[in-house]
Amino acid sequence: MFTDFYLAFPDKSTAEGVLYTDTPIAWDNTDPENPVVTETELRPNFRNIDTLPLIAEQEGQYDPETGEELVAPVYSPLYHVNVRAIPGEDTSALEAYAVTPNTPARVWA
């Protein structure tokens, strides 16, 4: 079984801190007793992560004939991500960012 989470983070950096682990992938071994990390990469903490595009809180208005924008859309300032957690994945860090959207922008199939 799985558990779906709809998440809203204040920014991308916060989301990455929760969803990924900065993992060393290369070292300077000049001193074998004290290797120094020289390169890292972000590795996911969850198997299923879906980063959403901007979410419009208010749709824009456009001229039907010209397509010219009359009123700009208003976008959520939050960084939205969906996670489908599988058994064994520790989801405790997700709870603080969980939201319940009225109409999810995207759902898992």
N, CA, C and O atoms as a MOPAC input file, in Angstrom:
PM7 MOZYME 1SCF
protein

 N      0.84500 1    -1.18200 1     0.00000 1
 C      0.00000 1     0.00000 1     0.00000 1
 C      0.88800 1     1.24300 1     0.00000 1
 O      2.08800 1     1.15000 1     0.25900 1
 N      0.32400 1     2.35800 1    -0.27900 1
 C      1.06500 1     3.60600 1    -0.35000 1
 C      0.25800 1     4.71100 1     0.31100 1
 O     -0.93000 1     4.54700 1     0.59200 1
 N      0.92400 1     5.85000 1     0.55900 1
 C      0.27800 1     7.01500 1     1.13900 1
 C      0.63400 1     8.22500 1     0.29000 1
 O      1.80900 1     8.48900 1     0.03500 1
 N     -0.38300 1     8.96000 1    -0.14700 1
 C     -0.15900 1    10.15500 1    -0.95700 1
 C     -0.09000 1    11.39200 1    -0.07000 1
 O     -0.87800 1    11.54800 1     0.86300 1
 N      0.85700 1    12.26100 1    -0.37400 1
 C      1.01300 1    13.53100 1     0.33000 1
 C      0.98700 1    14.66100 1    -0.68800 1
 O      1.69000 1    14.62200 1    -1.69800 1
 N      0.16300 1    15.67100 1    -0.40800 1
 C      0.18600 1    16.92500 1    -1.14800 1
 C      0.93100 1    17.89800 1    -0.24800 1
 O      0.52000 1    18.13800 1     0.88800 1
 N      2.02200 1    18.45700 1    -0.75100 1
 C      2.90100 1    19.26700 1     0.09100 1
 C      3.04300 1    20.68000 1    -0.45700 1
 O      3.04600 1    20.89100 1    -1.67000 1
 N      3.16100 1    21.64300 1     0.45200 1
 C      3.40600 1    23.03700 1     0.08400 1
 C      4.54200 1    23.55500 1     0.95700 1
 O      4.40100 1    23.67900 1     2.17400 1
 N      5.66400 1    23.85500 1     0.32100 1
 C      6.84700 1    24.35800 1     1.01300 1
 C      6.97800 1    25.85800 1     0.77500 1
 O      6.48700 1    26.36400 1    -0.23400 1
 N      7.63100 1    26.57400 1     1.68300 1
 C      7.80000 1    28.01500 1     1.47000 1
 C      8.68400 1    28.32900 1     0.26600 1
 O      8.55100 1    29.39500 1    -0.33400 1
 N      9.59500 1    27.40200 1    -0.09800 1
 C     10.47800 1    27.63200 1    -1.23900 1
 C     11.13000 1    26.31200 1    -1.66200 1
 O     11.00900 1    25.29700 1    -0.97700 1
 N     11.81800 1    26.34900 1    -2.80000 1
 C     12.46500 1    25.15900 1    -3.34700 1
 C     13.55200 1    24.62600 1    -2.42200 1
 O     13.69800 1    23.41400 1    -2.26600 1
 N     14.30400 1    25.51300 1    -1.81800 1
 C     15.39400 1    25.09700 1    -0.93700 1
 C     14.88000 1    24.28500 1     0.24800 1
 O     15.48000 1    23.27600 1     0.61800 1
 N     13.78300 1    24.71800 1     0.83800 1
 C     13.18100 1    23.98400 1     1.95800 1
 C     12.70600 1    22.61200 1     1.49600 1
 O     12.90900 1    21.61100 1     2.18300 1
 N     12.07200 1    22.57300 1     0.32600 1
 C     11.59000 1    21.29600 1    -0.21800 1
 C     12.74800 1    20.33300 1    -0.43500 1
 O     12.66400 1    19.16100 1    -0.06800 1
 N     13.82600 1    20.82400 1    -1.03000 1
 C     14.97100 1    19.95800 1    -1.28800 1
 C     15.58200 1    19.44500 1     0.01100 1
 O     16.06200 1    18.31200 1     0.06100 1
 N     15.57200 1    20.26300 1     1.06400 1
 C     16.11500 1    19.83500 1     2.35000 1
 C     15.33100 1    18.70000 1     2.98100 1
 O     15.88100 1    17.90500 1     3.74300 1
 N     14.04200 1    18.62400 1     2.66200 1
 C     13.18600 1    17.57100 1     3.20900 1
 C     13.14600 1    16.34900 1     2.28300 1
 O     13.15500 1    15.20900 1     2.74900 1
 N     13.10200 1    16.59400 1     0.99200 1
 C     12.87100 1    15.51800 1     0.02800 1
 C     14.13600 1    14.82000 1    -0.46000 1
 O     14.07200 1    13.71600 1    -1.00100 1
 N     15.28800 1    15.46800 1    -0.26900 1
 C     16.53800 1    14.93000 1    -0.80000 1
 C     17.63400 1    14.94900 1     0.25900 1
 O     17.56800 1    15.70800 1     1.22600 1
 N     18.63900 1    14.10600 1     0.06200 1
 C     19.81700 1    14.07900 1     0.91700 1
 C     21.02600 1    14.41900 1     0.05700 1
 O     21.23300 1    13.82400 1    -1.00000 1
 N     21.82200 1    15.38000 1     0.51500 1
 C     23.04600 1    15.76400 1    -0.18600 1
 C     24.09100 1    14.67800 1     0.09300 1
 O     24.59700 1    14.56500 1     1.20900 1
 N     24.40500 1    13.89000 1    -0.92400 1
 C     25.23800 1    12.70500 1    -0.76300 1
 C     26.60200 1    12.87900 1    -1.43900 1
 O     26.66400 1    13.23200 1    -2.61700 1
 N     27.68800 1    12.63700 1    -0.71100 1
 C     29.01800 1    12.73100 1    -1.32800 1
 C     29.17500 1    11.70400 1    -2.44900 1
 O     28.76200 1    10.55200 1    -2.31700 1
 N     29.78400 1    12.14600 1    -3.56100 1
 C     30.02600 1    11.22000 1    -4.67800 1
 C     31.48300 1    11.24900 1    -5.15300 1
 O     31.88600 1    10.41000 1    -5.95900 1
 N     32.27300 1    12.20800 1    -4.65700 1
 C     33.68900 1    12.26500 1    -5.03200 1
 C     34.48900 1    12.84700 1    -3.87500 1
 O     34.00500 1    13.69300 1    -3.12300 1
 N     35.73500 1    12.36900 1    -3.75000 1
 C     36.58900 1    12.79300 1    -2.64300 1
 C     37.98800 1    13.12000 1    -3.15200 1
 O     38.43600 1    12.58700 1    -4.16800 1
 N     38.66200 1    13.99800 1    -2.43500 1
 C     40.09300 1    14.23700 1    -2.65000 1
 C     40.79900 1    13.33000 1    -1.65500 1
 O     40.71300 1    13.53600 1    -0.44400 1
 N     41.49300 1    12.33400 1    -2.16700 1
 C     42.16800 1    11.35400 1    -1.31500 1
 C     43.67300 1    11.61900 1    -1.20200 1
 O     44.46000 1    10.69700 1    -0.98600 1
 N     44.05900 1    12.87900 1    -1.34900 1
 C     45.47500 1    13.23300 1    -1.21700 1
 C     46.01100 1    12.74200 1     0.11600 1
 O     47.12100 1    12.21500 1     0.20300 1
 N     45.20700 1    12.92400 1     1.14600 1
 C     45.55500 1    12.39600 1     2.47200 1
 C     44.59100 1    11.24000 1     2.74200 1
 O     43.45800 1    11.48300 1     3.15600 1
 N     45.00400 1     9.99600 1     2.52100 1
 C     44.10000 1     8.85100 1     2.67400 1
 C     43.46600 1     8.74000 1     4.05600 1
 O     42.38700 1     8.16300 1     4.19500 1
 N     44.11400 1     9.27800 1     5.06600 1
 C     43.56800 1     9.22700 1     6.42400 1
 C     42.42000 1    10.22500 1     6.61000 1
 O     41.58600 1    10.05300 1     7.50000 1
 N     42.37800 1    11.26600 1     5.77300 1
 C     41.37400 1    12.32700 1     5.89300 1
 C     40.84600 1    12.73700 1     4.51900 1
 O     41.15200 1    13.83100 1     4.04500 1
 N     40.05400 1    11.87100 1     3.87000 1
 C     39.52200 1    12.24600 1     2.56000 1
 C     38.59000 1    13.45800 1     2.69700 1
 O     37.87700 1    13.60600 1     3.68900 1
 N     38.61800 1    14.30800 1     1.68500 1
 C     37.81100 1    15.52000 1     1.67100 1
 C     36.77200 1    15.39400 1     0.55600 1
 O     37.11600 1    15.10500 1    -0.59100 1
 N     35.52400 1    15.60900 1     0.89300 1
 C     34.45400 1    15.55600 1    -0.10400 1
 C     34.64600 1    16.70800 1    -1.08500 1
 O     34.80100 1    17.86100 1    -0.68400 1
 N     34.63400 1    16.38300 1    -2.36800 1
 C     34.79900 1    17.40600 1    -3.39900 1
 C     33.56200 1    17.58000 1    -4.26600 1
 O     33.44600 1    18.57300 1    -4.98500 1
 N     32.63500 1    16.62500 1    -4.20800 1
 C     31.43400 1    16.72000 1    -5.02200 1
 C     30.30300 1    15.95600 1    -4.34700 1
 O     30.50000 1    14.88000 1    -3.78300 1
 N     29.10800 1    16.54700 1    -4.42100 1
 C     27.91900 1    15.89200 1    -3.87400 1
 C     26.80100 1    15.95400 1    -4.91400 1
 O     26.88200 1    16.69300 1    -5.89600 1
 N     25.75800 1    15.16100 1    -4.67300 1
 C     24.55600 1    15.24100 1    -5.49300 1
 C     23.34700 1    15.00600 1    -4.59200 1
 O     23.44100 1    14.34200 1    -3.56000 1
 N     22.21700 1    15.56100 1    -5.00300 1
 C     20.98600 1    15.35500 1    -4.24400 1
 C     20.38200 1    14.01700 1    -4.64700 1
 O     20.15200 1    13.75800 1    -5.82900 1
 N     20.12700 1    13.16900 1    -3.65300 1
 C     19.47800 1    11.88300 1    -3.90400 1
 C     18.14600 1    11.87300 1    -3.18400 1
 O     18.05600 1    12.30700 1    -2.03600 1
 N     17.10800 1    11.38000 1    -3.85000 1
 C     15.76300 1    11.43100 1    -3.27800 1
 C     15.61100 1    10.54900 1    -2.03400 1
 O     16.14900 1     9.44500 1    -1.95200 1
 N     14.86000 1    11.08100 1    -1.07700 1
 C     14.52500 1    10.31200 1     0.12600 1
 C     13.27100 1     9.46000 1    -0.08900 1
 O     12.94900 1     8.59800 1     0.72800 1
 N     12.56900 1     9.71300 1    -1.20000 1
 C     11.33800 1     9.00200 1    -1.51700 1
 C     11.40300 1     8.53600 1    -2.96800 1
 O     11.97000 1     9.21600 1    -3.82300 1
 N     10.83100 1     7.39600 1    -3.22900 1
 C     10.87400 1     6.84800 1    -4.58000 1
 C     10.02300 1     7.65400 1    -5.55100 1
 O     10.38500 1     7.78700 1    -6.72000 1
 N      8.89000 1     8.19900 1    -5.08500 1
 C      7.94000 1     8.88100 1    -5.96800 1
 C      7.77000 1    10.33900 1    -5.55700 1
 O      7.05700 1    10.64000 1    -4.60000 1
 N      8.42700 1    11.24300 1    -6.28400 1
 C      8.35200 1    12.68200 1    -6.02600 1
 C      7.89600 1    13.36800 1    -7.30900 1
 O      8.47100 1    13.14200 1    -8.37400 1
 N      6.87900 1    14.19500 1    -7.21100 1
 C      6.33600 1    14.92300 1    -8.36400 1
 C      6.30900 1    16.41200 1    -8.03600 1
 O      5.48700 1    16.85600 1    -7.23400 1
 N      7.20400 1    17.18600 1    -8.65200 1
 C      7.23100 1    18.62700 1    -8.43700 1
 C      6.25200 1    19.26900 1    -9.40400 1
 O      6.31900 1    19.04300 1   -10.61200 1
 N      5.34100 1    20.07300 1    -8.86400 1
 C      4.31300 1    20.69100 1    -9.68300 1
 C      4.78900 1    22.01300 1   -10.26900 1
 O      5.67800 1    22.66000 1    -9.71500 1
 N      4.19200 1    22.41500 1   -11.39600 1
 C      4.48700 1    23.73700 1   -11.93700 1
 C      3.77300 1    24.79500 1   -11.08300 1
 O      3.10600 1    24.46400 1   -10.10300 1
 N      3.92100 1    26.05600 1   -11.46100 1
 C      3.21900 1    27.11600 1   -10.73300 1
 C      1.72900 1    26.80800 1   -10.67800 1
 O      1.15300 1    26.31200 1   -11.64600 1
 N      1.11400 1    27.10400 1    -9.54400 1
 C     -0.31800 1    26.87600 1    -9.37900 1
 C     -1.01200 1    28.23000 1    -9.31100 1
 O     -0.69100 1    29.06500 1    -8.46500 1
 N     -1.96100 1    28.43200 1   -10.20800 1
 C     -2.69500 1    29.70100 1   -10.25700 1
 C     -3.74200 1    29.73700 1    -9.14600 1
 O     -4.59400 1    28.85400 1    -9.04900 1
 N     -3.66500 1    30.76500 1    -8.31800 1
 C     -4.68900 1    30.97800 1    -7.29200 1
 C     -5.85700 1    31.75000 1    -7.87600 1
 O     -6.99500 1    31.62800 1    -7.42400 1
 N     -5.55200 1    32.54600 1    -8.88900 1
 C     -6.58700 1    33.29300 1    -9.60200 1
 C     -6.21400 1    33.28000 1   -11.07400 1
 O     -5.12000 1    33.70000 1   -11.45100 1
 N     -7.12400 1    32.79900 1   -11.89500 1
 C     -6.85100 1    32.71300 1   -13.32800 1
 C     -6.73400 1    34.10500 1   -13.93500 1
 O     -7.35800 1    35.05400 1   -13.46200 1
 N     -5.94000 1    34.21400 1   -14.96900 1
 C     -5.82300 1    35.47000 1   -15.70000 1
 C     -7.00200 1    35.64700 1   -16.64000 1
 O     -7.76200 1    34.71300 1   -16.89400 1
 N     -7.13600 1    36.85400 1   -17.14800 1
 C     -8.19300 1    37.14200 1   -18.13300 1
 C     -7.51500 1    37.59000 1   -19.41700 1
 O     -6.54800 1    38.35200 1   -19.39500 1
 N     -8.04000 1    37.10400 1   -20.53700 1
 C     -7.42300 1    37.35800 1   -21.82700 1
 C     -8.47100 1    37.79600 1   -22.83400 1
 O     -9.61800 1    37.35600 1   -22.77400 1
 N     -8.08000 1    38.66000 1   -23.75600 1
 C     -8.96300 1    39.09800 1   -24.83200 1
 C     -9.22200 1    37.89600 1   -25.73100 1
 O     -8.27900 1    37.29200 1   -26.24200 1
 N    -10.50000 1    37.54000 1   -25.93200 1
 C    -10.80000 1    36.33700 1   -26.71600 1
 C    -10.38900 1    36.44400 1   -28.18500 1
 O    -10.18600 1    35.42300 1   -28.84100 1
 N    -10.26500 1    37.64600 1   -28.70300 1
 C     -9.91800 1    37.80100 1   -30.11800 1
 C     -8.41100 1    37.88400 1   -30.33200 1
 O     -7.88700 1    37.30200 1   -31.28200 1
 N     -7.71500 1    38.59700 1   -29.46400 1
 C     -6.27400 1    38.81100 1   -29.67600 1
 C     -5.40700 1    37.93800 1   -28.77900 1
 O     -4.22400 1    37.74500 1   -29.05500 1
 N     -5.98800 1    37.41200 1   -27.70900 1
 C     -5.21600 1    36.63600 1   -26.75100 1
 C     -4.40800 1    37.50800 1   -25.80900 1
 O     -3.66800 1    36.99500 1   -24.97000 1
 N     -4.54200 1    38.82800 1   -25.93700 1
 C     -3.80100 1    39.75600 1   -25.08800 1
 C     -4.24000 1    39.60300 1   -23.63300 1
 O     -5.42700 1    39.48500 1   -23.32800 1
 N     -3.25800 1    39.60800 1   -22.75900 1
 C     -3.54500 1    39.48600 1   -21.33300 1
 C     -4.18500 1    40.77400 1   -20.82800 1
 O     -3.62400 1    41.85900 1   -20.97500 1
 N     -5.36600 1    40.63800 1   -20.23200 1
 C     -6.07500 1    41.78700 1   -19.67100 1
 C     -5.82300 1    41.89000 1   -18.17200 1
 O     -5.59200 1    42.97600 1   -17.64000 1
 N     -5.87100 1    40.74400 1   -17.50100 1
 C     -5.58600 1    40.67400 1   -16.06800 1
 C     -4.62700 1    39.50800 1   -15.86600 1
 O     -4.91200 1    38.37900 1   -16.26700 1
 N     -3.49700 1    39.78900 1   -15.24400 1
 C     -2.49200 1    38.75500 1   -15.03800 1
 C     -2.97500 1    37.72100 1   -14.02500 1
 O     -3.66800 1    38.06200 1   -13.06600 1
 N     -2.60900 1    36.46300 1   -14.23900 1
 C     -2.94900 1    35.45000 1   -13.23400 1
 C     -2.16700 1    35.70200 1   -11.94700 1
 O     -1.10700 1    36.32800 1   -11.95300 1
 N     -2.71500 1    35.20000 1   -10.85400 1
 C     -2.03800 1    35.30600 1    -9.56300 1
 C     -1.61800 1    33.89100 1    -9.17500 1
 O     -2.44900 1    32.98600 1    -9.08500 1
 N     -0.32000 1    33.71400 1    -8.94600 1
 C      0.21000 1    32.39100 1    -8.63400 1
 C      0.51000 1    32.25300 1    -7.15200 1
 O      0.84800 1    33.22300 1    -6.47400 1
 N      0.38000 1    31.03200 1    -6.66600 1
 C      0.73400 1    30.73300 1    -5.28500 1
 C      2.23200 1    30.96700 1    -5.11000 1
 O      3.02000 1    30.58400 1    -5.97500 1
 N      2.63400 1    31.58700 1    -4.00800 1
 C      4.06100 1    31.78600 1    -3.76600 1
 C      4.75000 1    30.52400 1    -3.24000 1
 O      5.97100 1    30.50400 1    -3.08400 1
 N      3.97700 1    29.48000 1    -2.96800 1
 C      4.52100 1    28.26000 1    -2.38300 1
 C      5.08800 1    27.31800 1    -3.44100 1
 O      4.76600 1    27.43100 1    -4.62400 1
 N      5.92300 1    26.40100 1    -3.00800 1
 C      6.55200 1    25.40500 1    -3.87100 1
 C      5.82600 1    24.08400 1    -3.60900 1
 O      5.93800 1    23.51700 1    -2.52200 1
 N      5.08700 1    23.59900 1    -4.59600 1
 C      4.19800 1    22.45200 1    -4.41300 1
 C      4.82500 1    21.16100 1    -4.94800 1
 O      5.38500 1    21.12500 1    -6.04400 1
 N      4.71200 1    20.10700 1    -4.14000 1
 C      5.26300 1    18.79900 1    -4.49200 1
 C      4.29000 1    17.72600 1    -4.00800 1
 O      3.70400 1    17.84400 1    -2.93200 1
 N      4.12600 1    16.68700 1    -4.81100 1
 C      3.36600 1    15.51800 1    -4.38800 1
 C      4.35100 1    14.38000 1    -4.14000 1
 O      5.32600 1    14.21400 1    -4.87400 1
 N      4.08400 1    13.60800 1    -3.10300 1
 C      4.89500 1    12.42300 1    -2.80200 1
 C      3.95200 1    11.24600 1    -2.61800 1
 O      2.96300 1    11.33800 1    -1.89100 1
 N      4.26100 1    10.14900 1    -3.27600 1
 C      3.55200 1     8.89200 1    -3.02100 1
 C      4.53900 1     8.02100 1    -2.26400 1
 O      5.46500 1     7.45300 1    -2.84300 1
 N      4.32400 1     7.92600 1    -0.96500 1
 C      5.23100 1     7.17300 1    -0.09500 1
 C      4.87400 1     5.69300 1    -0.13000 1
 O      3.70400 1     5.31000 1    -0.13100 1
 N      5.91100 1     4.88300 1    -0.15800 1
 C      5.71300 1     3.43900 1    -0.13200 1
 C      6.06700 1     2.92600 1     1.26200 1
 O      6.75000 1     3.61900 1     2.01700 1
 N      5.61600 1     1.73200 1     1.61100 1
 C      5.92400 1     1.19700 1     2.93600 1
 C      7.43000 1     1.20200 1     3.19900 1
 O      8.23400 1     0.85000 1     2.33500 1
 N      7.78200 1     1.60500 1     4.40100 1
 C      9.17900 1     1.64000 1     4.80600 1
 C      9.81400 1     3.01900 1     4.68000 1
 O     10.86700 1     3.26600 1     5.26800 1
 N      9.19400 1     3.92200 1     3.92100 1
 C      9.73600 1     5.27700 1     3.80400 1
 C      9.27300 1     6.09800 1     5.00000 1
 O      8.08700 1     6.10000 1     5.33200 1
 N     10.19900 1     6.79200 1     5.64700 1
 C      9.88800 1     7.61100 1     6.81900 1
 C      9.27900 1     8.93300 1     6.35000 1
 O      9.97200 1     9.77000 1     5.77000 1
 N      7.99400 1     9.11600 1     6.60200 1
 C      7.27700 1    10.30600 1     6.13700 1
 C      7.09900 1    11.36100 1     7.22100 1
 O      6.40000 1    12.35000 1     7.00000 1
 N      7.70500 1    11.18000 1     8.36900 1
 C      7.48600 1    12.10700 1     9.48500 1
 C      7.86000 1    13.54400 1     9.12800 1
 O      7.22600 1    14.47500 1     9.62400 1
 N      8.86700 1    13.75200 1     8.28500 1
 C      9.27800 1    15.10900 1     7.90800 1
 C      8.27500 1    15.77100 1     6.97200 1
 O      8.30100 1    16.99000 1     6.80600 1
 N      7.39600 1    14.99200 1     6.36300 1
 C      6.41900 1    15.54900 1     5.42200 1
 C      5.21300 1    16.17100 1     6.12200 1
 O      4.58600 1    17.08700 1     5.59100 1
 N      4.89600 1    15.67900 1     7.29700 1
 C      3.67500 1    16.09600 1     8.00000 1
 C      3.55100 1    17.61200 1     8.14400 1
 O      2.45500 1    18.15200 1     7.99700 1
 N      4.64500 1    18.30200 1     8.42600 1
 C      4.60300 1    19.74800 1     8.65400 1
 C      4.24900 1    20.52600 1     7.39600 1
 O      3.85200 1    21.68800 1     7.49000 1
 N      4.38300 1    19.91700 1     6.21900 1
 C      4.14000 1    20.61500 1     4.95600 1
 C      2.91100 1    20.09900 1     4.22200 1
 O      2.59900 1    20.56100 1     3.12500 1
 N      2.21400 1    19.14100 1     4.82600 1
 C      1.05000 1    18.54000 1     4.18000 1
 C     -0.10800 1    19.52800 1     4.10900 1
 O     -0.39700 1    20.24200 1     5.06900 1
 N     -0.76400 1    19.55200 1     2.94900 1
 C     -1.94100 1    20.38100 1     2.73800 1
 C     -3.03800 1    19.49600 1     2.14200 1
 O     -2.76500 1    18.40200 1     1.64800 1
 N     -4.26800 1    19.97800 1     2.19600 1
 C     -5.39100 1    19.26400 1     1.59900 1
 C     -6.03500 1    20.16900 1     0.56100 1
 O     -6.90100 1    20.97600 1     0.89800 1
 N     -5.62200 1    20.04700 1    -0.70500 1
 C     -6.18200 1    20.92400 1    -1.73700 1
 C     -7.63200 1    20.56800 1    -2.03900 1
 O     -8.01900 1    19.40000 1    -2.00500 1
 N     -8.42800 1    21.59300 1    -2.33400 1
 C     -9.82100 1    21.35200 1    -2.73200 1
 C     -9.86600 1    20.56700 1    -4.03500 1
 O    -10.60500 1    19.59300 1    -4.16900 1
 N     -9.06100 1    21.01200 1    -4.98500 1
 C     -8.94400 1    20.34300 1    -6.26600 1
 C     -7.46400 1    20.19100 1    -6.57500 1
 O     -6.82600 1    21.15300 1    -7.00300 1
 N     -6.90400 1    19.00500 1    -6.36700 1
 C     -5.47400 1    18.82300 1    -6.61800 1
 C     -5.11100 1    19.16000 1    -8.06300 1
 O     -5.83500 1    18.80700 1    -8.99400 1
 N     -3.97600 1    19.85200 1    -8.23800 1
 C     -3.51800 1    20.19100 1    -9.59100 1
 C     -3.11100 1    18.93800 1   -10.35100 1
 O     -3.28300 1    18.85600 1   -11.56800 1
 N     -2.57300 1    17.96400 1    -9.62900 1
 C     -2.19000 1    16.66200 1   -10.20600 1
 C     -2.36400 1    15.59800 1    -9.15600 1
 O     -2.16300 1    15.83700 1    -7.96500 1
 N     -2.74400 1    14.40700 1    -9.61200 1
 C     -2.86800 1    13.27000 1    -8.69700 1
 C     -2.11900 1    12.08600 1    -9.30700 1
 O     -1.84700 1    12.05800 1   -10.50700 1
 N     -1.79500 1    11.12300 1    -8.46900 1
 C     -1.14600 1     9.91000 1    -8.94600 1
 C     -2.17700 1     9.04800 1    -9.64200 1
 O     -3.33000 1     8.99400 1    -9.21300 1
 N     -1.78500 1     8.37700 1   -10.70500 1
 C     -2.72200 1     7.52700 1   -11.45200 1
 C     -2.94400 1     6.22400 1   -10.71800 1
 O     -3.70100 1     5.37300 1   -11.18600 1

